């Protein structure tokens, strides 16, 4: 499984995953070994009704999945 949908990029090509501010929203950006970056459509957190109180937890979960795949395999 990849963060991009049906096999567009494997986890092994992801070199960094970060939460970044883009205007009024905080989004997750994924950086690939090719130098390209991809902004994920979700999760994101914005102002007022678009605020996601679990955004940091979701980013942590994505980061953990990426690190597990890239550095140590997925725990059983």
C-alpha positions in Angstrom: 0.0 0.0 0.0 1.2 3.5 -0.8 0.2 7.0 0.3 -0.6 7.8 -3.3 -3.4 5.4 -4.1 -3.2 2.3 -6.3 0.5 1.8 -6.6 1.6 5.1 -8.0 4.7 5.3 -5.8 6.0 2.7 -3.4 6.9 3.6 0.2 10.6 2.8 -0.6 10.8 5.9 -2.9 9.6 8.3 -0.1 12.6 10.0 1.5 10.7 12.4 3.8 7.2 13.1 5.0 6.3 16.5 6.6 3.5 18.6 7.8 3.7 22.0 6.1 1.8 25.3 6.1 0.2 26.2 2.8 -1.8 29.4 3.2 -4.5 28.8 5.8 -4.1 25.0 5.8 -1.5 22.6 7.2 -1.0 19.7 4.8 1.2 16.6 4.5 3.9 16.8 1.8 5.8 13.7 0.7 9.2 14.0 -0.8 10.4 11.4 -3.3 13.9 10.2 -4.0 13.6 11.7 -7.5 13.4 15.2 -5.9 9.7 15.6 -6.6 7.2 16.3 -3.9 3.6 15.4 -3.6 1.0 17.1 -1.4 -1.5 14.6 0.0 -5.1 15.6 -0.3 -5.7 14.3 3.2 -5.2 14.7 6.1 -5.2 18.4 6.3 -6.1 21.0 8.9 -7.4 24.5 8.3 -9.1 27.3 10.0 -12.5 27.2 11.8 -14.6 24.3 10.5 -11.7 22.7 8.5 -9.7 22.3 11.7 -8.8 18.7 12.4 -8.1 18.1 16.1 -6.5 14.7 15.2 -4.3 16.1 12.4 -1.0 15.6 14.4 -2.0 12.0 15.3 -2.7 11.2 11.6 0.6 12.7 10.5 2.3 10.6 13.2 0.6 7.5 11.9 1.7 8.2 8.3 5.2 8.9 9.4 5.3 5.6 11.4 4.0 3.6 8.5 6.6 5.2 6.2 9.5 4.6 8.7 8.3 1.0 9.3 8.4 0.3 5.5 11.6 2.2 4.8 13.8 1.3 7.7 12.5 -1.8 9.5 9.6 -3.5 7.8 6.1 -3.6 9.0 5.8 -5.1 12.5 3.8 -8.3 12.6 
